């Protein structure tokens, strides 16, 4: 399923990691494994990983059907030690969000 970015469509966890030079790829690989684990949780929808062009950040954009599903994903990853494992790669700044506004070229 492709990520859906639409008002009222999902709960989104956005986590911005700050990493040292050369640490983007290992973190992306680690987060991809975590996404595979999270994908088993009912209500999980998608994960998208983004790397900054300057090599200093990775953004994890993960969607769940609702807040309960998002919290189940977080609990599973926590119980597997995967959230704690993130710290080996850099500084994490996570948060849960809902879409408030979108505009794309099909809306014009």
Kinemage of the C-alpha trace (Angstrom):
@kinemage 1
@onewidth
@group {chain A} dominant
@subgroup {mainchain}
@vectorlist {calphas} color= white
{ca unk a 1} P 0.000 0.000 0.000
{ca unk a 2} L 1.296 3.431 -0.889
{ca unk a 3} L 1.402 6.113 1.807
{ca unk a 4} L -1.789 8.162 1.850
{ca unk a 5} L -1.369 11.775 2.858
{ca unk a 6} L -4.879 13.061 3.275
{ca unk a 7} L -6.639 14.875 6.105
{ca unk a 8} L -8.176 12.296 8.432
{ca unk a 9} L -6.534 9.334 6.692
{ca unk a 10} L -4.131 8.036 9.353
{ca unk a 11} L -1.891 8.706 12.325
{ca unk a 12} L 1.658 9.422 11.247
{ca unk a 13} L 4.820 8.924 13.227
{ca unk a 14} L 7.536 11.249 11.980
{ca unk a 15} L 10.986 10.692 13.414
{ca unk a 16} L 13.881 12.918 12.363
{ca unk a 17} L 17.298 11.440 13.137
{ca unk a 18} L 20.471 13.487 13.174
{ca unk a 19} L 23.458 11.329 12.241
{ca unk a 20} L 27.198 11.684 11.834
{ca unk a 21} L 28.764 11.442 8.397
{ca unk a 22} L 28.657 7.890 7.082
{ca unk a 23} L 25.840 6.796 9.410
{ca unk a 24} L 22.862 7.351 7.098
{ca unk a 25} L 22.992 3.992 5.296
{ca unk a 26} L 23.380 1.868 8.461
{ca unk a 27} L 20.446 3.704 10.055
{ca unk a 28} L 18.286 3.316 6.944
{ca unk a 29} L 19.062 -0.418 6.893
{ca unk a 30} L 18.173 -0.675 10.592
{ca unk a 31} L 14.928 1.262 10.148
{ca unk a 32} L 13.985 -0.897 7.152
{ca unk a 33} L 14.307 -3.994 9.385
{ca unk a 34} L 12.183 -2.256 12.049
{ca unk a 35} L 9.555 -1.482 9.390
{ca unk a 36} L 9.421 -5.172 8.476
{ca unk a 37} L 8.744 -6.005 12.149
{ca unk a 38} L 6.150 -3.217 12.470
{ca unk a 39} L 4.361 -4.345 9.301
{ca unk a 40} L 3.060 -7.382 11.200
{ca unk a 41} L 0.982 -5.193 13.555
{ca unk a 42} L -2.710 -4.941 12.660
{ca unk a 43} L -3.428 -1.357 11.612
{ca unk a 44} L 0.117 -0.632 10.372
{ca unk a 45} L -0.094 0.973 6.926
{ca unk a 46} L 3.275 2.071 5.550
{ca unk a 47} L 6.787 3.304 6.196
{ca unk a 48} L 8.887 5.667 4.086
{ca unk a 49} L 12.528 6.475 4.789
{ca unk a 50} L 14.114 9.690 3.535
{ca unk a 51} L 17.773 10.736 3.637
{ca unk a 52} L 18.974 14.312 3.548
{ca unk a 53} L 21.253 15.209 0.677
{ca unk a 54} L 23.808 16.686 3.065
{ca unk a 55} L 24.227 13.317 4.809
{ca unk a 56} L 23.237 14.491 8.303
{ca unk a 57} L 19.598 13.398 8.687
{ca unk a 58} L 17.226 10.499 8.106
{ca unk a 59} L 13.461 10.903 8.326
{ca unk a 60} L 11.158 7.981 9.076
{ca unk a 61} L 7.552 8.632 8.006
{ca unk a 62} L 5.335 5.759 9.194
{ca unk a 63} L 1.559 5.534 9.034
{ca unk a 64} L -0.970 3.566 11.066
{ca unk a 65} L -4.741 3.433 10.703
{ca unk a 66} L -5.353 5.086 14.076
{ca unk a 67} L -3.736 6.049 17.384
{ca unk a 68} L -4.256 2.597 18.904
{ca unk a 69} L -2.450 0.943 16.001
{ca unk a 70} L 0.393 3.477 16.203
{ca unk a 71} L 0.786 2.757 19.908
{ca unk a 72} L 0.794 -1.014 19.243
{ca unk a 73} L 3.586 -0.517 16.710
{ca unk a 74} L 5.595 1.557 19.203
{ca unk a 75} L 5.079 -1.041 21.961
{ca unk a 76} L 6.180 -3.906 19.702
{ca unk a 77} L 9.306 -2.072 18.567
{ca unk a 78} L 10.059 -1.111 22.163
{ca unk a 79} L 9.637 -4.713 23.367
{ca unk a 80} L 12.011 -5.894 20.609
{ca unk a 81} L 14.647 -3.342 21.700
{ca unk a 82} L 14.448 -1.641 18.338
{ca unk a 83} L 13.645 1.833 19.684
{ca unk a 84} L 16.580 1.677 22.071
{ca unk a 85} L 18.729 0.416 19.185
{ca unk a 86} L 18.082 3.628 17.255
{ca unk a 87} L 20.370 5.459 19.677
{ca unk a 88} L 23.420 3.685 18.262
{ca unk a 89} L 22.995 5.586 14.997
{ca unk a 90} L 22.203 9.132 16.071
{ca unk a 91} L 19.839 11.501 17.851
{ca unk a 92} L 16.116 10.756 17.358
{ca unk a 93} L 13.268 13.278 17.534
{ca unk a 94} L 10.004 11.299 17.239
{ca unk a 95} L 6.415 12.485 17.303
{ca unk a 96} L 2.893 11.379 16.384
{ca unk a 97} L 0.974 13.613 13.976
{ca unk a 98} L -2.263 13.897 12.051
{ca unk a 99} L -2.535 15.495 8.634
{ca unk a 100} L -4.039 18.993 8.864
{ca unk a 101} L -3.762 20.197 5.265
{ca unk a 102} L -2.605 18.931 1.876
{ca unk a 103} L -2.304 20.412 -1.604
{ca unk a 104} L -1.020 18.696 -4.700
{ca unk a 105} L -1.110 19.411 -8.396
{ca unk a 106} L -4.322 17.387 -8.813
{ca unk a 107} L -6.090 19.791 -6.414
{ca unk a 108} L -5.508 22.871 -8.592
